Amino acid sequence: MTAEQASGAAPILVLRKVSQILDCFTPDNPEPTLQQLARATGLPSSTCQRLVQNMVREGYLDRDGDRYRIGIRMVRWASTGTSGMDLVQLVKPILQNLRDETGETACLYVRDGAFRTIVAVAETRHVVIRPFAVGMVMPIHAGAPGKIFLAYDPRAREALTESPLTRFTPSTPDSLAMLDRQVAEARDQGYFAAFGERHGDVGSIAAPVFRHTGELAAVLGLGFPTQRVGADDVGRLGPIVKDAADQASHALGQPRH
């Protein structure tokens, strides 16, 4: 046994390396390759590969081809505010029904600071899709789900003021004034639609899911390529998304209105 192992330093070094790897998963690069992870951490390729393989085995990461993303085990730990995975289990059939009714990918989001994370997905069966996966992390100022968080969760706005508004496309809101107008619209109609705010060819429609206490529990929404769904479809799809979110709220104990 080395002096480091005897003093307990060796496990801490391993945890530090694991943390370095996890820190590489960002909203701008949620699915890095192994090569990108090794380059970003500065770890030897063999060390990085060994650690990443173990993290996949333990559920900390998921692998899709040559790319990696945050695993469901990490998402579960990060989502304690949703009463474990009870929320996901209750809403999952509603997501599937929404996907079947609209033909588009249905997602459930929870918030962590100025970011939103997908905790459940019912993926479209269309050939042309845009990737939405459990564990994906995105900023709340870009995209329809974020507007719902800002409209119904006071702590979301507080978290947002601590971060700059990154502009991903010409359609991304780049001021709090613009966000306030969008948030007001979300409150007025009970749902919100956004097009091309994070990726130019991706749109979303979202609505709030409430706990029995009346507090926001999560956001439910659709994600789709803009070549298939456009602004003219919002009048049809928006109420469908809102109704699905109301069903989810009722499943969590919120009385029907």
N, C-alpha and C positions, 0 to 999 in steps of 0.2 A: 504494500500500500504506500502510495506517495504521500508527501507532506500535505499536498493540496487536498487529496482525498480524505486524509485524516482530519483536516481542519474543516471539511465541508465545502471547500472552495470549488472543487471540480463540478458538482451538480449546478452551482450557481453559474459557472461558465457555460454550461450546456444550456441553461435557461436563457442566458444572455444571447446565445446564438439563435435559439428558437425565437426569441423576441425580435432579433434583427430580421429574421425571415418574415415573421408576421407583419412587421412594420413596412414591408415592401408592398403589401396589398393596400392600394389606395383607390379612391374614386376614379382617378385618371388611369390607373392600371390595375383593375380588379382581378385580372387573370394572367399573371406573368408566366413566362417559361422558366425552366430550371436554369437556363443560361442567364436570363435576366436576374434571377434571384441571386445566383453566385456573384454576378457582376455588382449588383447593388449592395450586397452585404460585405463583399470583399473576402468571403470565406473561400477556402480551397474547394474546387469543384467536387472532389470526392467527399469532403465533409458535408457540403451543402446537399449533395445528392442523398447521402445516408440519412441526414436529419429530415429532409423532405419526405423520403420514403417512410420513415417512422411516423411522421406527422400524418401522412395519408392513412397509414395502418391504424392510428389511434383516432381517426376521425377529425383531427384538427384541420386538415386540408382535404379537398376533393380534387381528383385528377380528371381532366377531359382532354384526351390526346396528349399533346406536349405542353398543355397549359394547366395551371393550378388555380384554385380559388379557395376561399375560406370555407371550411367544412361545416356540416350541419351541427356537429358537436359544439363548435365554437359559437355558432349562431344561437344554439339553445342556451348556452351560458350567458350570452350577451342579451338574451331576451327575457330575463327574469321578471321584467315589468309586465309581461303578458301572462303571468301565472304559469310559468313553465311552457310546455307546448300544448296546454289545454286549448288555447285560442286557436292554434293551427288545426288541431283535430276537429274542433267545432266548425270552423269556417271552410275546411277543405272541400266538403261536398257542395257548398255554396259556390266556391271557386269553379269547381268542375261544371256545375250547372250554368254558370255565367259563361264559361268557355264554350259550352255546347250551344247555348242560345245565341251567342254573338259570333262564334267562329274564331275569336281572337284570344290571345294569351291573357289569362287572369292571374293577378298577383296580389299578395297580402304583404303590407309593409309595416314595420315598427320603426320608431325614431330613436337615434342615439346622438344627442347633441345636435349639430347642424347637418347630420346625415340621416338617410333612411336606408333600411336594410330589408331585402326581400326574405321573408321567412316561409313562404309557401307559394307554389306555382302550379297552375293547370295550363299546360302548354297547348297552343293551337295545333291543329292537325294540318294546317296549310303547308304547302311546300316552301313558299316564301315566308320566312319568319325573321324576327329580330331576337337575339338571345336575351332571355330573362331567366335567371337561375337563382336558386336559394343561396343566400350568402352574398349576393351582389350588393355593393354599397354605393349610394349615389347622394349627391348634395340635395338638400331640401329646397333650394331656391330654383332649381331647374327641373321642369317636369310637373305634371298635374298632381301626383301624390304629395309632393312637397307643399303645394299651395293649400291642400287640405290640412296638413299638419299645422301650417302657419295660421290657418283660419280658426282652428278649433283647439289648439294646444298653446296656451300662453307661453310656456317654457320654450317652445320652438323659436319664437321670435327673439327671445333673450339669447338663445344659443347662436342665432344667426348674426346678431350684432357683433359677435366676437370674431367673425370670420369675414374676409373679403368675398365679394360676389364674383366668382370666376365666370368669365364669359366663354362658353364653349362654342356657340354659334351666334350669328347675328340676331337670332330670336331669343337668346338667353336674357332674362331680366338682369340688368346691371346696376339697379338702384333700388333702394328701399321704397321709394315713392312708386315705382312701377309695380313692385311686389304688392304694396298696399292696395293698389287698384285691382290687381288680380285676386287678392285675398277677399276683398269686398264682394267681387263677383262670385267667388266660390261660396261665400256665406249666403248670398242672395238666392242662388239656385240649388244649393245643396250638393253640388258636384262641380268639377272643373275639367276642362279639356285643354291640352297643350300640344303644340306641334313643333318639332324641330328645335326644342330648347336645349337639349344636351347632345343629340345627334340629329343632323339635318333631316334624316329620312325616318325618324321614329316619332310616334305620337303616343299620347296617353290620355285616359279619362279616369278620374278617381272620385271617390266619395268616402265619407267618414264612417267608422265603426265605433260605437259607443259601448262602454260598460254599463252595468245596471245602475251605477252611481251617476251616470250622465257624463262622465269623463271620457275623453277620446282614448280608445284602446288601440286602434290601428287604422290603417287606410287600405281600402280595397280598390283595385283598379284594373283597367285593361291596358295592355301595351301592344302596339301594332306598327307595321310599316306604313308610312304615309302614302305609298303608292296604292294601298288597298283601302285605307280609311282616311277621309278628309274632313274638313270643317262642315261640309254638308251633311255628314253622318252623325254629328254631335246631337242634334235634336232627337234622333232616334235612339242612339246608344246611351246618352247621358242618363235618362230616366231609368234605363235598364240597369246601369251600374249602381245608381242610387238605390233602386229597389233591392238589389243584391246586398248592398251594404246595410240596408235596413233589416234584411233577413239575418245578417250576421250579428247586428246589434241585438235583435230579439233572441238569438241563440245564446247571447251572453247575459240575458236577463233584462234587457232594456224593453220597457212596455211599448207596444205598438201604438202609433199615434192615429 
